Amino acid sequence: MPQTRGRIFDDFASLMTNAAGVANGVKREAETAVRSQVERILAGMNVVTREEFEAVRDMAALAREENDELRRRIVALEAGTAAGH
């Protein structure tokens, strides 16, 4: 009887291991299917990539810095013109 009980536990453990493997495979397949659907939907939405967004963000920051510098130069020129009159 003890050998039978041990065999039953071994069979049960093997069954659980196999079930876990199948569940993991199903999980991977579901993740792949969802990822494919999301990529397809995003491609149809004309969404920008992270690289494109970061490039435009960097360009905007540079333009802002240039505008600030130009604003300071204009203020200085106006102050010089006002002082000259």
C-alpha positions as CSV (number, residue, x, y, z in Angstrom):
1,M,0.0,0.0,0.0
2,P,2.8,2.6,0.7
3,Q,4.2,2.0,-2.7
4,T,0.8,2.6,-4.3
5,R,0.4,5.8,-2.3
6,G,3.9,7.0,-3.4
7,R,3.1,6.1,-7.0
8,I,-0.2,8.1,-6.8
9,F,1.7,11.1,-5.5
10,D,4.3,10.8,-8.2
11,D,1.6,10.6,-10.9
12,F,-0.2,13.5,-9.4
13,A,3.0,15.6,-9.3
14,S,3.7,14.7,-12.9
15,L,0.2,15.7,-13.9
16,M,0.5,19.1,-12.1
17,T,3.9,19.6,-13.8
18,N,2.4,18.9,-17.2
19,A,-0.6,21.1,-16.5
20,A,1.7,24.0,-15.4
21,G,3.7,23.6,-18.6
22,V,0.5,23.7,-20.7
23,A,-0.8,26.7,-18.8
24,N,2.6,28.5,-19.4
25,G,2.3,27.7,-23.1
26,V,-1.2,29.1,-23.3
27,K,-0.1,32.2,-21.5
28,R,2.7,32.8,-24.0
29,E,0.4,32.3,-26.9
30,A,-2.2,34.7,-25.4
31,E,0.5,37.3,-24.8
32,T,1.7,36.9,-28.4
33,A,-1.8,37.3,-29.8
34,V,-2.5,40.3,-27.7
35,R,0.8,42.0,-28.6
36,S,0.1,41.4,-32.3
37,Q,-3.4,42.9,-32.0
38,V,-2.1,45.9,-30.1
39,E,0.7,46.5,-32.7
40,R,-1.8,46.2,-35.5
41,I,-4.2,48.7,-33.9
42,L,-1.4,51.2,-33.1
43,A,-0.1,50.9,-36.7
44,G,-3.6,51.9,-37.9
45,M,-3.8,54.9,-35.5
46,N,-0.7,56.7,-36.9
47,V,1.0,56.9,-33.5
48,V,4.5,58.3,-33.3
49,T,7.4,56.2,-32.1
50,R,9.3,57.0,-28.9
51,E,12.3,57.9,-31.0
52,E,10.3,60.3,-33.1
53,F,8.7,61.9,-30.0
54,E,12.1,62.3,-28.3
55,A,13.6,63.9,-31.4
56,V,10.8,66.5,-31.6
57,R,11.0,67.1,-27.9
58,D,14.7,67.8,-28.2
59,M,14.1,70.1,-31.2
60,A,11.5,72.0,-29.2
61,A,13.8,72.4,-26.2
62,L,16.6,73.8,-28.5
63,A,14.1,76.2,-30.1
64,R,13.0,77.4,-26.7
65,E,16.6,78.1,-25.6
66,E,17.2,80.0,-28.9
67,N,14.0,82.0,-28.3
68,D,15.1,82.9,-24.8
69,E,18.5,84.0,-26.0
70,L,16.9,86.2,-28.8
71,R,14.5,87.7,-26.2
72,R,17.5,88.6,-24.0
73,R,19.3,90.2,-27.0
74,I,16.2,92.2,-27.9
75,V,15.7,93.5,-24.4
76,A,19.4,94.5,-24.3
77,L,19.1,96.3,-27.7
78,E,15.9,98.1,-26.6
79,A,17.6,99.2,-23.4
80,G,20.6,100.5,-25.4
81,T,18.3,102.3,-27.8
82,A,16.3,103.9,-25.0
83,A,19.4,105.0,-23.2
84,G,20.7,106.6,-26.4
85,H,17.7,108.9,-26.8
